[in-house]
Structure formats: structure tokens, C-alpha cells
């Protein structure tokens, strides 16, 4: 897939496009529909839902592949009658009403005799406008049959369908999987492709790890993904054997197992993996997992401990993790840095999370340690992300000379 961007990169673009769509509507121009295409389970839907929540937008999700009747998308046909508002025997105005509502009319209303066929608003359509905007998320767009795809094009083009309209400040988002032979999808022609702008999203290992930290995924499984993610999610013989969704299911399935290094536990984990990764005929994940356990990488210190343990207890534990016979293990240090960073970011965004002073003191102890625990580039990465996300809570870090000498933002 060409011209790919990560979910984190797309988030910035998507935020701009939502703001721009409001500007377009205020200028009496039609908003732009947005397509997101990517492998199954990389987090497309979660990202859109999170952004909608952050912005206070109404989120309306319609899974096109699950709809059976076209009326489920566009509404059911109904008969409407024209009704006249009478005043002193004169027609003041007319309007169309569903026939079912014309049984007991006000005495000032008269049927004109004109009728027409219309469409009732579908059940998924938000009836109230939200000044923050609305996202209509049409999931699995290219898995729908041709009737649904054609109707969707009409909604994209006019923000309406015959007799109903989308609420003001609505942005339409369409999700799909790649048309690469691995998914049962319909190819789009140029006429369809040019109705919206489409972004090809790719998995970023750190993005998944950040989500997993927030979602409470087993820390050992996060470590495994950070260490072997490029190999886990790589296509083998043009086939995606493991995707983020199946890996997340695997993580949840083994989370109840305590000691992964016990032979009977490892054997059980490998059996579970066979049910989660049906296309992994070469047992790639099983081999990597066995190596992970053999190297005791499931025993890496967890980020909560990196904050809460006393330094005299923590320092030797961290040193044992990042050094092997005196050789600095940069890949392990990278995992610990990312885990610590994501844990702090998540905690800062949670009521009752860790205090800024605890983060400041711990980072200073890591930086000031006689033996290097995190390399300068990792410290830079850690502090840059903390200061960028929470400048008011982490700005003190840059006021410390020792840290400032390590980092130039």
C-alpha cells in the first residue's frame, strides 16, 4: 500500500479536516467526506470514536456490511400529503406531512389533494443538531453490496437523501480494508474514488502500545509487541498472519496466566495461539514467544514500579534489565522508556493519577544515575512527548539544568 500514514499522523490531519468542514458549511459549501483504509484491527474505528468524544461531537456508526435492506440506510418509503394553512379563507403556506399524521388535522389545516412518495428518516440519523458537529461513520464501506454503495454516494454528494438531510456540521467518514486480495471487498472505480479523500493508514507499533497501556492490556504482552512487533505483524508470503485485532484477542486470552515461564503454561499459551492465528502455519509467533520467555523478557520491570519503587530498590532492577554482561541493551531500554512514557501520559489523563513531583523526581534520578539506564535519545523522546502533551505539568523538567543539558526541544 502506497502513501501510508500512521494513525497518530492521521489524527492531526483528521482534526484539521473536521474544523475545515465546519468552515465550508459556514461558507455555504459542501463538506468533504473522508475515507480511512487500513488492515483489520489497526484502530481506525477507535481513533474516530475517541476524536468524536474529545470534541463533544455526536458519533453515529453504521456498519454497511451488516445491513440487509436498503431502507435500513436511506429510510423506508412513505406517502406524504400536502397540507395548507388557512387564514380567513386564504392559503397562507403549505407543507408536506406523512399521511399517518393527517388523520386529525387542526381546523385551520386543509388537505390540498396533492400527494407524493418520500422517505422516512432512517433510525440511525441523528434528529438534533450538535454545534460541535456530527460524525456519520460508515463502516466497512467496500464490503457493502452495490445498492448500498450507490446510495452512499448520493448521501456524500448532497448530505441528504431525497426528503431528509444530515444535521448541520456533519462529516461523513468511510472505513474500508485494502483491496489487495486478502479481504472480501469491492473495488472502487475512479468516479467513486473522487467523491471523497482517502487515507491509507498503517500500523505503528508505538501507537498500539500506547492504546494497550490505556486499555489495560497485560504489560508482558505489550513488551512482547514492542520487541517483536515488526516481525509479528509482517506479511509472510503476502499474507497477514497476525493483525492487531487478533493479537489483542490473544493478549486477553492469556492474561489470566501468571507464570509464563513454566513449561506447562508456555505449552498452553502456544496452544491458544493456534486458535488466535489460524494463518500462522509456520508458527512464527510461537517461536518468537518461546524466545521471549527463554530470555526472561516477560520479567521486565513494569512502568508502575518504575514510578512507585524506592530508587535504591528500582535502580538495580532497571540495571539488570538494560545490561547483559556489561553490554547496554538499547532495545530493552527502548521498551522501558516507551512503557514509562505511556504510563505517565495515561495517568496524567486519569483522575487521581500520579503526581507531577513523583514523575519529576524519578526522571531526574534516571538521568542523574552514574550508570546509563536510558540513552540520551530515549530521554529526549520521553521528555519531548511529556512536555508536548502536558506542558503545564511537566515544564519543570526543562528548568532543571541536568535535564536541560540532555534535552534540547
Secondary structure, 3 states (H helix, E strand, C coil): CCCEEEHHHHHHHHHHHHHHHHHHHHCCCCCCCEEEECCCCCCHHHHHHHHHHHHCCEEEEEEHHHCCCCHHHHCCEEEEEEEEEEECCEEEEEEEEEHHHCCCCCCCEEEEEEEEEEECCCCCCCCCCCCCCEEEEEECHHHCCHHHHHHHHHHHHHCEECCEECCCCEEEEEEECCCCCCCCCCCCCHHHHCCCEEEEEECCHHHHHHHHHHHCCCHHHHHHHHHHHHHHCCCECCECCCCHHHHHHHHHHHCCCCCCCCHHHHHHHHHHHHHHCCCCCCCHHHHHHHHHHHCCHHHCCCHHHHHHCCHHHHHHHHHHHHEECCEECHHHHHHHHHHHHHHHHHHHCCCCCCCHHHHHHHHHHHHHCCCCCCCHHHHHHHHHHHHHHCHHHHCHHHHCHHHHHHCCC
